[in-house]
Amino acid sequence: MLPSPRIKGWCPGAWRPMATGDGLLVRVRPPMGQLSRQQMLALCEAAETFGSGLIELTSRANFQLRGVTDTSWPPLMAFLVEHQLVSADPEAERQPQLMLAPHWQAGDDSPTIASLLQARGNELAVMPGKVGIAIDAGKAPVLSDSAADFRVERSVEGGLLVRADGHPLGTAVSDAEAAVEQLIRLTHWFVESGGWDAGRMRRHKAPLPEWAPADMAPAPPGAKLALGSHPAGQVVGLPFGRATASMLRDLVAPESATTVQVTPWRRLLIKQKLGQGDAAPAVDGLIRHNSDPRLLMDACPGAPYCEQASVATQPLAERLSGLKNSSVHISGCAKGCARRSPSDVCLVGEVGRFNLIVNGNADSTPVKRGLTEGEVLDFIRKLSENS
Ligand code: SF4
């Protein structure tokens, strides 16, 4: 096993930005998982005016602005509050992150539950900063692979259930109000049963309380949003979860664009007014096709963006794209932020070189250590030729 990286026990926000290798990182949680076109344009302006112009989309469906400085942060916050991208109340950011199934529509259970939960947000227990809640109450769950500690899902019987992460089954609830009540009770149980020591629900070994029996299965998982045309508009991908503000501005430039819905899959759904012309414009650098080889690759920000990294990750990911028709994970260190599940090939930075892991995670035992970038490319080429 590689030495453990420094793990921070909190998630950055806008009011609590995190110092990184390229300045402060400011995370924006899109309200109800979406931004209006005007808000998206404002976010792009904020990234260019107060940061480096880079915008990231995280695996928890948040946006991140990079390269903010101590001097530019105060006016940035005033700008974000003015455009309703951030609450004026810093305490609101301390509530657990809500992730909504991306293709919710008005009248679905997901936005109803999210609204009810937000209204009762101060009744939730105070939990570790990384704890999150997935509201995934469409016809079939789509967020099962995304990080969350408590989930509201559709059950195999068609009703709603509330499920604690790490338990394959959940508890059936009668309606949206009951789901919210159950979530609030579960957060208090989590804290009272020692959840702060475990940090996350999946690591928490206390038996579930009697009033939360794990006896109802979720419905089989549904399909994630495919790239390309969508009944509501267009789905586009951000290579490795990153784009420039100018790319995203071009994406919503047509006035037919109404809303940008975020996903935890490095994809944005650009919703458009019905009958108002073709899809969102093709923007150079963004991914529009499901066959794009970069979709098989995961790469964290790496150096110089993360202080834990001694190697640049995303340039290597671009060079490796298409060389191997299997999953590749490039991680700046053994923490493995970009991917939780094992990949066919995993390259992990250590003191300026790469360790190579086959069929494993970033903290698995390498089969080769200390490779240069050139040696990595040669190795992957040979692997592809022999497979
Ligand atoms: S995996 Fe990447 S982003 Fe995460 S801490 Fe390590 S270098 Fe930083």
Residues whose N, C-alpha, C, O or C-beta is under 5 A from the ligand:
A	BS01	SF4	C300 P301 G302 C306 Q308 A309 S331 G332 C333 K335 G336 C337
